[in-house]
Amino acid sequence: MKDQKGKFEVADGGTLFLDEIGELPLSTQAKLLLVIESGMIDRVGSETSRHVDVRIIAATNRRLGEEIGAKRFREDLFYRLNTAEVRLPPLRERRSDVPRIAARMLDGINRNSRIQRQFSPEALSRLQNYDWPGNVRDLHTVVRRAVMFSAGKTILGSEDIQFDDTLRLDSHAHLPEPHEGFDLKRYQAEVRSRLIKKALEMACNNQTQAARLLAISPQAISNFLNEQSDEPSAS
């Protein structure tokens, strides 16, 4: 049987990217730790070992601290991998990036497609205002699905952009617990204020566009801004 080169040998002298490291079973984690510590690998079909020099970049969407506590991830492997850590916020915390990322994904699909599609403003708005429980992979799935659903060159809003609502985050997860002294009207006013300000930021202070994002009237936006200007400033 001819010796088979594995991922580590192919990456010798370079970098190996390990995606979804948190999904590895414990048995595989033990083997990975051994390779990292010894730098030695065994070829499939070979009885001899060889040394490799590989830089590892690992990614996961799991909280590895919690996985370690639940005995689903090895603590020693975590500290071996965690030389430097880069935390990327989820899409729902960087919504302004969604249109650009989606457009890049669509460009990739267009390169292998006869029809060169583009997003309508309504489609981009719909993408930008979704929670994205599955993050970038979720976005990629929705973009590919939209390409399949679209009847023409332009990807429309609700007609083409379809979400899997079974994956949507619990909409009540971040609500405050009612307690003695809780003021519902004040809380509603604060949420309304934050959403309108965020919509204005996303729309570059275009009141009509901000109103469209919130499905309210431009007059409601104007009234809000007038209310803000009438409030006494803190001295």
N, C-alpha and C positions, 0 to 999 in steps of 0.2 A: 504493500500500500504506500502510495506517495505521500511524503510529509505535507501537511497542510499548514499554511501560515494563518495564525490567528490575528485578532485585532491588535493585540499588544505588539506582536512582531512587525506587523505592517506599519504601526505607528512609531517604531523604534527610531529614536533621534528626533521625534516630533511630539505632537500633542494628540491625545485621545480624548474625545468628548463622550462622556457617559450621561445620557439623558435619563430622567426619572430614576435616579439612584435610590430614592426611597422605596421603590417598588421591588428591589432585589430581595429574593428570599434569603434567610439567614445563612443557608448553606453556601450560596453564591457569594455572600458578603465575606464569609470566612476565606474563600479562595482568593477574592480580590485583595483582601488585607494581606494575605501571604505574598502575593505578587508585588504589592506596593512595598512591603518591608524587605523582601529579599531581592527584588528585581529579577527574579528567575521565573521563566515560563517553560511549559512543556508543550511541544508541538503535538497535535493530534496525529497519532500513528507513529510517533517517535518515542524511543526509550531514553533519550538524552534531554537534558535541560540546557537552556541558553539564557544569557543575561540580556536584558533590554533596558534602555534609558528612555522613559516616557513621561511626559508631563500630562497630568490628568486634570481635566475640567469637568466637574460634575454638576448636574442641575436636578432640581426637584421642586415640586409644588407642595410637598409635605413639610410639616413642622418637625424637623428631625429630633428636636429636644423632646417633644411629646412621644415620638416613635421610640426613642431610647427609653423613656420612662415606662412605655408599654411593652418593652422587651422585643420590639419588632425591628430595631436597628441597633447595630453594634456600636457601643460608645467608643471603642478603640478605633474602629474604622472612621467614625465621624471626626475624631481629632486628627487622624492621619490625612483626611481629605480637606479639613477646614483650615488650611494654611492662610488663605485669604478668602473673604466672603463678600459677594456682591448681591445685595437684595434689590430685586426689581418689583416695584409696586404693581398690583394687578391692574388690568385695563380699566376697571371701574373707577380707579383713582387717578387715571390719566386719560380721561375721555377725549381731550383735545388731540391726542395722538391717534385715535381710532381711524379717522378718515384717511390719514396718510398711510397707516399700516394696511388698511383694507385696499387702498389704491395700489400699493406695492404688490399685494397678493394678486389683485386682478391683473396687473401687468404680467405677472408670471404665468397666469392662466392664458392670457391673450397670446403669449408667444407660441403656444401650441394649439391655438384655435383659429379656425377660418374667420369667425366673426370677432371683430375687435370691439368689445363692450366697454361701456363707461357707466359710472354711477350717476344717477340724478341727484340733485340737492336733497330731495326728500329721502332718498335711500341712505345717503350719508348721514342725514340727521337721525334717521331711525337706528342706524348702526351706533351712532355716538351716544344715544340715550338708553342703550341696553346695559344691563348689569354685567354681562359676560361672566357667568359662573364658571365656565370652562376656559376662561382666559384666551390666549392667542390661538390655541387649537380650536376653541369654540368659534372664534371669529373666522378662521380659515374654513371651517366646515360650512358656516353660514354663507360665506362669499361663494364657495363652490356650488352650494345649493341654489343661490341666487342666479348664477350663470345658467344652471340647468332650467330654472323656472322662467327666465326672461324670454320673451317672445321676439325681442328685437335687439338693437345695439345698445339701448339704454336700459339699465337696471332700475326699475321703479321702486317705490316705497313698499307699502304693505303688500302689494301684489307679488313682488319678487323676494323681498327680504322676510324670510320665515325663521322663527326661533323655536327651539325645543324648550317649551315652557316647563317640562319636567325637570330641567336642570337649573331653572331659575333659583337664585338665592332666596331664602326665606325673607319675605318682605317685612316681617315683623321682628327680625333678629336684632335690629339696632334701635328699636323703640325703647324709651325709658320706662322703667317700672313705675306705675302710679304709686304715690306715697302721700303722706300727710303734708299738706301745703303745696302739692303739685297744682300748677295752674295750666289747664288745658288750652285756654284761649291764648295765653302768652306763648306756650309751646308751638301752637299752630301758627302764630304770627311770626315767630322766629324761623320756623321751617319755610314759610312763604317768603320771608325776606331773603333767606339764603338762596333759595331756588331762583328767585327773580334776579338776584345779583349774579349768580352763576350763569344764568341764561344770557344776561347782558354781556358778561365777560366772553362767553363763547361766541356771541353774535357781534363782537367788537362794538358794543353799545348801540347796535341797530335795534331800535325798539320793536319794529315790525317783525324782524327775524326772531328776536327773543320771545315775543308773544307767540309766534308760530311754534317754537320749541316747547312752550308750556301749554299750548292749546288754550290760550286765553286771548282777550282782545288787546290791541295796542293801547287802548284807552286805560286798561287796567294797569299796564306798565307805566303809563304816564302818571296815573293817579298815585301809584306807589312812589315814584320819584318825587312828586310834589309833596307827598307826606314826609319823605325823608328830608327834603329841604326845609320843611316847616318845623322840624324837630329842633329844639334848642341844642346848641353845641355844648359839649362839656367844657367847663372853664377850669 
